[in-house]
């Protein structure tokens, strides 16, 4: 694998009619690179795709004879709520995601299924800020499911909408530990729906995505969130809502108020230090964003 890659053909992997499906050749190169990096032979290597889509990664893993777990929202696993690690036989050697970026391609309620799912990152109703909050949960979830010295990676592109330009890969890099990022690979895009359009003036079409690759060190997810909050003046990692979401992820999505307090204390020390009424703040956020399923018990 090199810092710039191009796959004009996607290979015979997954379903070619699934919009946004990346080339299986990229997945193949990533797995072979990761196997060498973590020094694990392919027949013992566990690769996880938490945005499986049409099954491209699974087809590649079967060809390479490596172990595989595929998860996806349309299969019932929500990486903003459900622990990836809880669905695995062991910590993975590599966890990969290729999330939808905002509403460029809408999946739930359009690409698959009839119902629009609130936590779907392609939900046109979510704001950029909420998209980034949920993206960080995805990345932290991936990292938590990766073994120490294993790799976690995501494929993300840029977006231009209503005259505004967002490079999400820059936000993603800021969300995660600087000393764990080992490479940024630029992947050229081919056969896009916009290829046949003619653009004038100063408009520059977006023809690439970024593959961000991190190598997990031993720090806990709580330490990562705390360090990021200290490093950044304004961090997605320091939001109360994300602190509570992380707590729920550790508590299997349902917990008593006291259990939530205990977990949030671990991940949100920076917020608690600034707010002596932090327990009231948690209760407020629970009322706004979560479900009271019975007296004193809350759920995602």
C-alpha positions, 0 to 999 in steps of 0.5 A, spaced: 500 500 500 502 507 498 500 513 500 496 514 494 492 508 491 487 508 485 482 502 483 479 503 477 475 496 477 472 494 484 473 487 483 468 481 484 466 483 491 460 485 494 454 487 490 456 492 485 449 496 485 450 498 492 451 505 492 457 508 496 460 501 495 468 501 495 473 497 492 474 490 495 481 491 492 482 497 497 480 492 503 485 486 500 491 491 500 489 494 507 488 487 510 495 485 507 498 491 510 495 490 517 497 483 517 504 484 516 504 490 521 501 486 527 505 480 525 499 476 524 498 470 519 492 471 515 489 465 517 489 467 524 487 474 523 481 477 525 478 483 520 472 486 522 468 491 518 462 495 522 459 498 516 459 492 512 454 494 507 453 489 501 458 484 504 465 487 500 469 485 506 466 478 507 468 476 500 475 479 501 476 475 507 474 469 504 478 469 499 484 471 503 482 465 508 482 470 514 477 471 520 471 476 519 466 479 522 461 484 519 456 488 522 452 494 520 446 498 521 441 494 517 443 488 520 441 491 527 448 493 530 448 501 531 456 503 532 453 509 536 450 505 541 452 498 541 459 495 543 463 492 537 467 488 541 461 485 544 459 482 538 466 479 537 469 472 539 475 476 541 479 483 540 480 484 533 487 485 529 483 490 525 477 494 525 474 498 519 469 503 517 466 506 511 461 510 514 456 514 510 458 522 510 452 526 512 446 525 506 450 524 500 447 517 499 441 516 504 441 509 506 436 507 511 429 509 508 432 509 501 438 505 499 435 499 504 428 499 508 422 503 509 424 507 515 429 512 516 433 511 522 435 516 527 442 514 528 444 513 521 449 518 519 446 519 512 440 521 516 438 528 512 435 531 519 442 530 523 446 537 523 454 537 522 455 537 529 451 531 531 454 527 525 461 529 528 459 527 535 456 520 532 463 519 528 467 520 534 463 514 538 464 510 532 471 511 532 472 510 539 468 504 539 472 501 533 478 502 537 475 499 544 474 493 539 481 493 537 487 489 540 493 493 543 498 494 537 492 492 532 490 497 527 483 501 526 481 505 520 476 509 517 475 511 509 472 518 509 471 523 504 470 531 503 463 534 502 461 540 499 454 543 500 450 549 499 457 553 498 460 550 504 466 545 504 467 540 509 474 535 510 471 530 515 478 527 515 481 533 519 475 532 524 477 525 525 484 526 526 483 531 531 478 526 535 483 521 536 490 520 539 495 524 535 500 518 537 496 513 534 495 515 527 500 512 522 498 513 515 493 517 511 492 514 504 489 518 499 484 513 494 482 516 488 474 515 486 472 512 479 465 511 476 462 516 480 455 519 479 458 526 478 463 524 473 458 525 467 457 532 469 460 539 466 462 544 472 464 551 470 467 557 474 472 555 480 468 549 482 473 543 483 470 536 483 471 531 489 475 525 486 478 522 492 477 519 499 482 518 505 483 512 508 486 514 516 489 508 519 491 508 527 495 503 531 492 502 538 496 503 544 494 501 551 491 507 553 483 506 555 478 509 552 477 513 558 484 516 557 483 517 550 477 522 551 480 525 557 487 527 553 483 529 547 479 534 551 485 537 554 489 538 548 483 541 544 480 548 546 473 545 543 472 538 543 467 533 540 470 529 546 468 533 551 460 533 550 455 531 555 451 527 550 457 523 548 460 522 555 453 519 556 453 515 550 460 512 551 457 510 558 451 506 555 456 503 550 459 500 557 453 498 560 449 495 554 445 500 553 441 500 559 442 502 566 440 505 573 442 513 574 447 511 579 451 506 574 450 512 569 453 517 574 459 512 575 461 511 568 460 518 566 465 520 572 470 516 568 470 519 561 468 526 563 472 528 569 474 535 565 466 536 564 465 535 572 470 539 574 467 545 571 460 544 573 459 542 581 451 540 579 454 535 574 449 530 576 443 535 574 446 536 568 446 528 566 439 528 568 437 534 563 441 530 558 438 524 559 431 527 559 433 531 552 436 525 548 435 518 552 429 514 554 426 513 561 424 505 560 422 505 568 423 508 574 430 510 575 432 506 569 434 509 562 436 507 555 439 509 549 
